[in-house]
């Protein structure tokens, strides 16, 4: 279980979720404590620049899609760090709104 496990379970049930992530890795896109809305991935392919709720190498992130190669997606933060590649099965939702 990680910080986003309950959110991921809700997305897998088809629910739209809202929460306030903490941390500075996405500063400039999402500031710590801002309210985000995340919708289930469903059958949409994520694109470079999308902010997704995902799992990479067992860790959960609300980070950016940096690259897409077939069924694989590269994930990284907004400060230049790359978390790694993951499959589409590990992309659970896409951020559609960021508000204060």
C-alpha atoms as a printed R data frame, in Angstrom:
    type eleno elety resid chain resno       x      y       z
1   ATOM     1    CA   UNK     A     1   0.000  0.000   0.000
2   ATOM     2    CA   UNK     A     2   1.265  3.433  -0.939
3   ATOM     3    CA   UNK     A     3   0.009  6.970  -0.516
4   ATOM     4    CA   UNK     A     4  -2.247  6.674  -3.608
5   ATOM     5    CA   UNK     A     5  -3.635  3.137  -3.167
6   ATOM     6    CA   UNK     A     6  -7.157  4.264  -2.216
7   ATOM     7    CA   UNK     A     7  -7.205  6.738  -5.126
8   ATOM     8    CA   UNK     A     8  -6.074  4.030  -7.559
9   ATOM     9    CA   UNK     A     9  -8.787  1.662  -6.320
10  ATOM    10    CA   UNK     A    10 -11.423  4.372  -6.894
11  ATOM    11    CA   UNK     A    11 -10.112  5.042 -10.416
12  ATOM    12    CA   UNK     A    12 -10.225  1.316 -11.191
13  ATOM    13    CA   UNK     A    13 -13.913  1.373 -10.179
14  ATOM    14    CA   UNK     A    14 -14.473  4.151 -12.737
15  ATOM    15    CA   UNK     A    15 -14.713  6.996 -10.225
16  ATOM    16    CA   UNK     A    16 -13.348 10.516 -10.679
17  ATOM    17    CA   UNK     A    17 -11.245 11.542  -7.697
18  ATOM    18    CA   UNK     A    18  -9.996 14.765  -6.114
19  ATOM    19    CA   UNK     A    19  -7.147 15.168  -3.661
20  ATOM    20    CA   UNK     A    20  -4.399 17.571  -2.577
21  ATOM    21    CA   UNK     A    21  -0.963 16.090  -3.270
22  ATOM    22    CA   UNK     A    22   1.955 17.229  -1.114
23  ATOM    23    CA   UNK     A    23   5.517 17.816  -2.254
24  ATOM    24    CA   UNK     A    24   7.494 19.961  -4.640
25  ATOM    25    CA   UNK     A    25   8.428 17.583  -7.457
26  ATOM    26    CA   UNK     A    26   5.677 18.990  -9.694
27  ATOM    27    CA   UNK     A    27   6.164 22.695  -8.799
28  ATOM    28    CA   UNK     A    28   5.302 24.884 -11.744
29  ATOM    29    CA   UNK     A    29   2.495 22.529 -12.771
30  ATOM    30    CA   UNK     A    30   1.018 21.503  -9.399
31  ATOM    31    CA   UNK     A    31   1.962 23.307  -6.215
32  ATOM    32    CA   UNK     A    32   1.949 21.402  -2.926
33  ATOM    33    CA   UNK     A    33  -1.597 21.267  -1.553
34  ATOM    34    CA   UNK     A    34  -3.413 22.317  -4.715
35  ATOM    35    CA   UNK     A    35  -6.633 20.435  -5.446
36  ATOM    36    CA   UNK     A    36  -6.335 18.084  -8.428
37  ATOM    37    CA   UNK     A    37  -9.068 16.215 -10.275
38  ATOM    38    CA   UNK     A    38  -8.084 12.878 -11.809
39  ATOM    39    CA   UNK     A    39 -10.304 10.835 -14.124
40  ATOM    40    CA   UNK     A    40  -9.912  7.133 -15.003
41  ATOM    41    CA   UNK     A    41  -7.674  6.386 -17.974
42  ATOM    42    CA   UNK     A    42 -10.379  4.170 -19.593
43  ATOM    43    CA   UNK     A    43  -9.357  3.723 -23.253
44  ATOM    44    CA   UNK     A    44  -7.489  6.997 -23.762
45  ATOM    45    CA   UNK     A    45  -3.806  6.851 -24.627
46  ATOM    46    CA   UNK     A    46  -1.729  9.218 -22.481
47  ATOM    47    CA   UNK     A    47   0.269 11.852 -24.360
48  ATOM    48    CA   UNK     A    48   3.542 13.596 -23.604
49  ATOM    49    CA   UNK     A    49   2.799 16.393 -21.139
50  ATOM    50    CA   UNK     A    50  -0.198 14.683 -19.488
51  ATOM    51    CA   UNK     A    51  -0.116 14.454 -15.709
52  ATOM    52    CA   UNK     A    52  -1.002 10.904 -14.685
53  ATOM    53    CA   UNK     A    53  -1.515  8.909 -11.501
54  ATOM    54    CA   UNK     A    54   0.658  5.864 -12.043
55  ATOM    55    CA   UNK     A    55   2.964  3.212 -10.640
56  ATOM    56    CA   UNK     A    56   6.602  2.943 -11.734
57  ATOM    57    CA   UNK     A    57   8.864  0.241 -10.279
58  ATOM    58    CA   UNK     A    58   6.432 -0.283  -7.395
59  ATOM    59    CA   UNK     A    59   6.178  3.406  -6.430
60  ATOM    60    CA   UNK     A    60   3.131  5.622  -6.942
61  ATOM    61    CA   UNK     A    61   3.376  9.030  -8.606
62  ATOM    62    CA   UNK     A    62   1.293 11.917  -9.846
63  ATOM    63    CA   UNK     A    63   3.833 12.904 -12.486
64  ATOM    64    CA   UNK     A    64   4.285 13.851 -16.125
65  ATOM    65    CA   UNK     A    65   4.331 11.648 -19.190
66  ATOM    66    CA   UNK     A    66   7.761 12.382 -20.696
67  ATOM    67    CA   UNK     A    67   7.658  9.932 -23.628
68  ATOM    68    CA   UNK     A    68   5.452  7.221 -25.128
69  ATOM    69    CA   UNK     A    69   6.769  4.199 -26.994
70  ATOM    70    CA   UNK     A    70   4.104  1.716 -28.032
71  ATOM    71    CA   UNK     A    71   2.567  0.302 -24.844
72  ATOM    72    CA   UNK     A    72   5.211  1.877 -22.601
73  ATOM    73    CA   UNK     A    73   5.184  5.313 -20.990
74  ATOM    74    CA   UNK     A    74   8.132  7.201 -19.493
75  ATOM    75    CA   UNK     A    75   7.280  9.063 -16.281
76  ATOM    76    CA   UNK     A    76   9.103 11.981 -14.684
77  ATOM    77    CA   UNK     A    77   8.554 15.004 -12.474
78  ATOM    78    CA   UNK     A    78   8.553 18.694 -13.409
79  ATOM    79    CA   UNK     A    79  12.077 19.231 -12.082
80  ATOM    80    CA   UNK     A    80  13.952 17.078 -14.589
81  ATOM    81    CA   UNK     A    81  13.945 13.700 -12.791
82  ATOM    82    CA   UNK     A    82  12.922 10.622 -14.765
83  ATOM    83    CA   UNK     A    83  11.236  7.923 -12.675
84  ATOM    84    CA   UNK     A    84  11.390  5.295 -15.426
85  ATOM    85    CA   UNK     A    85   9.276  3.415 -17.938
86  ATOM    86    CA   UNK     A    86   6.017  1.670 -17.121
87  ATOM    87    CA   UNK     A    87   3.280 -0.138 -19.014
88  ATOM    88    CA   UNK     A    88  -0.165  1.256 -19.781
89  ATOM    89    CA   UNK     A    89  -1.610 -1.100 -17.136
90  ATOM    90    CA   UNK     A    90   0.206  1.015 -14.518
91  ATOM    91    CA   UNK     A    91  -1.365  4.305 -15.654
92  ATOM    92    CA   UNK     A    92  -4.583  4.662 -13.654
93  ATOM    93    CA   UNK     A    93  -5.830  8.184 -14.294
94  ATOM    94    CA   UNK     A    94  -5.179 11.524 -15.963
95  ATOM    95    CA   UNK     A    95  -5.278 14.869 -14.194
96  ATOM    96    CA   UNK     A    96  -7.918 17.055 -15.836
97  ATOM    97    CA   UNK     A    97  -8.031 20.004 -13.440
98  ATOM    98    CA   UNK     A    98  -5.762 21.803 -10.997
99  ATOM    99    CA   UNK     A    99  -7.294 24.409  -8.690
100 ATOM   100    CA   UNK     A   100  -6.427 26.182  -5.461
